[in-house]
Amino acid sequence: MKDALVIIPTYNERENIEAMVRKVMSLPHPFELLIIDDGSPDGTADIVRELQPEFAGRLHLETRQGKLGLGTAYIHGFKYALRHGYEYIFEMDCDFSHNPDDLIRLYHACAHEGYDMAIGSRYVQGVNVVNWPMSRVLMSWFASWYVRLVTGMPIHDTTAGFKCYRRKVLETIELDKIRFVGYAFQIEMKFLTYKYGFKIKEVPIIFTDRTKGVSKMSSGIFKEAVLGVLRMKASSYFRHFDRY
């Protein structure tokens, strides 16, 4: 059984990728890193290939043809992690909005405190967001409030994309039946983890908006989340959440 794999989907992250790889590789815990690149025309994958000999055995690359969606990238990564026997599997962004140092705290919550999912949470202790305009802070905070209201999940940051899963969570969730590919993917994964009765902890983080590269956020992504949550909740009444 291997230990910990950090999955980072990329599309046009040339300005951030080398710094991110070097930062994760420098952490005191020997994380492995899987980059899933969706055919970035800016050469992101080429930079990863150039770095692989330096971090042999720890830096992995999977490439896909074209932008296929955040959710499908993570599903691809989850299946890779399960095939290769990792016990702790992480999601994070490449743009340093998630501080790689916090990987240690998420790992500790699952590996030493007994939680099945650890969420890097912007809202569990007030609002910890840097460099976002107030309109986006409010939209994100109210999105989480709305999701809590509809789903009943006792999670403050329901849309967070910085997480650690224990292997058994991803083995239990039927990955091929995940419905959402965009922003709502993050909500659906938390909802299923919650419905299956796994132990979840929110670890407070400070989220800092990217300073390099271009954001992939759009109003359509939020629309998917708002409408998708209603459908997701409704469909949950017609399925069983048995872990054994």
N, C-alpha and C positions, 0 to 999 in steps of 0.2 A: 504494500500500500504506500503510495506516494503521499506527500504532505499537502502542500498548499500551492494552488494555481490561481494566478490573477489573470482575468480575461479582459482585454481592452479592445473593443471594436474601433476601427479607424476609417476615416474617409478624409483625405486631404489634411493630414496632420503633420506635414513635413516640418513645420516650425516647432513642434512640441515633442515629436516621437523620440529623438535621441536623448533629450534631457529626461524624459519620463522613464525610458528604459534604464538609464544609468542610475536614476534615483531609486527605482524599485530594486535594482540589483545591489545597491549599496546598503540596504536596510539590514539591521542586525539579524533578522530572521531570513533564512534562505528561500524566499519565495521564488517560484518559477513564474514565467510570464508568457501568455499566449496572446499574440496580436492577430486579430481577424480583420484583414484589410479588404474592403469592397472595391478593389480595382482603382485605387486612388490615382488620378492622372498626374498628381504632383510628385509621385515617386516615393511615397511613404514606405511602401513595402520594400523598395530597394535599399532604403536606409536600414531597415530591420535586417535584411539579408547581410549587409555589410557588418553589422554588429554581432551577428550570430557566432562567428568563430571566437570572438572575445568572451562570450558568455555561453560557451558550448554546454549543451545539456540543460540549460535553464531558460533560454530564450527561444520560443517557438513561434512559427508563422503559418497561418492558414490564409490563403487568398481566395476571393470569390469574384465573380464577374459582375460588376455593376453594383449600385446601391440597392440592396435587397431588404433593408429595414433593420433597425436596432434589435428588435426582438428575435428575428431569424439569426442574426449574428450571435447573440447570446445562446440561443438554442444550439447552434452549431458548436459553440464553445463548451456548453454543458455536456453535450454528447462526447466531445473530445476528452473532457475531464473524466467522465465516467469510464470510457474505454481504457484510459491510461491509468486508472486507479487512484486518483487524487481524493483525499479525505475532506479538504476544505477548499471551496471554490468561490472566488471573488468576482464581483463586477465593479468596474470603475471606468471613468472617462479619461481621455488622453490629454485634456486641456489644462490640467492642474486645478480645475475647480474642486476636485477631490484631492486632498493632501495625502500623498503616498505614505507619510509617516503614520497616518491613522489606520493603515492596514494592520499594524501591530495591535492596536486596540480592538479592532474587529476580530482578529484572529484569537486574541485572548478571551473574548466573550464566548466564542464557540469552543475553543480547545481547552480552556481552563475553567470557565464558569458554567459550562454545560448547556449553553443555548444552541438551538438548531439553526437559527438565522440571526445575524447581527446586522442592523441597519445603521449606516452613517446618517444621523438625523440632524436636519437643520432647525427643527422646530420643537424638539423635546425639552429644550431649556430656552424658551423665548424664541426669537428669530435671529439666527446666526448666519446671515448672508452679507457678503461684501461685494460692492461694485455693481449691484443690480439696481436699475431704476425702481422707484417705489411702485409703479404700476405692475412690474413683473413680480415683485415681492408679494404684493397683494393677490395677484392672480394665482401664484403658486400656493400661498397660504390658504386661500379660499378653496382651491382645488382639493387640497388635503382635507379641509373641513368637510367639504361636500362628499368626498369618498368615505370618510368616517361615518357620516350621517347615513349614507345609503347602505354601506356594507356592514356597519357595526364593528369594524376592526378597531381595537384599542391602540392604534398607531398614529402618532402625531404627523410623521412625514411619510404619507402613503405613496408619494410619487418619487421618492428618493431612488437614485441609481447607483448608490455606493453600498455594497452589501457583501456579506459572507454567508455562504450556505454550508451546512454539513452535507456530506455526500448523500445521506439517507433521505434528505428532503428532495433532492433532484431525482433520486431513484423512485420516489413515491409519486411525485407529480408526473402525469402523462405528458411529456414534453411535446409530443406530436399533436396534442389537442389544444395547445396554447393558441388562443384566437387572435391576439393583438400583436402587431409588429412595431408600433411606434411607442409613444409616451405611455399609453395604457398598458403596455407589456409589464412595466414595473409594478403597476397596481395589481394586475392579474396574478403575478408571481407571489406577491405578499398575501393576496386574498386566499389563494390556494394553500399556501403554507399555514395560514391562520386556520382555515377550515379543516385541514388535516390534523390540527391540534398540536403542531410543533411549537416549541418554546422560542419566543422572539424577544430580542432586546434591542432597544434604540440606544445607540452610542452617540452622545452629542459631538458634533463636528462644526467647524466653521467652513462654510461653502464660499469660495471666492470665484467670481465669474472669470472666464478666460481673458487673458491679455494678448494672446497670439492666436492666429487662425480665425475661422468664421464659425459662428454659432449655427447649429442645425435646427434650432427651435423655430416653430411656426404656429400660427393660429389653428391650422388644420390638425396639428398634433393634439392641441388642447380639446378640440371638438371631438376627436376620437375618444379621448379620455372621458369627457362628460357623458356622451351618449353610450359609450361602451360599458361604463360602470353599471348603468341601469340594466342593460342586457345581461351582463355578467352576474349580477345579483339575482335576476329573475331565473336564469338558467340553473343557478345553484340549488333551487328548490327541487329540481328534478334529477339530482344525482346524489350518490352516496360518497361519503368521504371516509372510507375505511382504509386504515394503513396496513392491515394484515389480511 
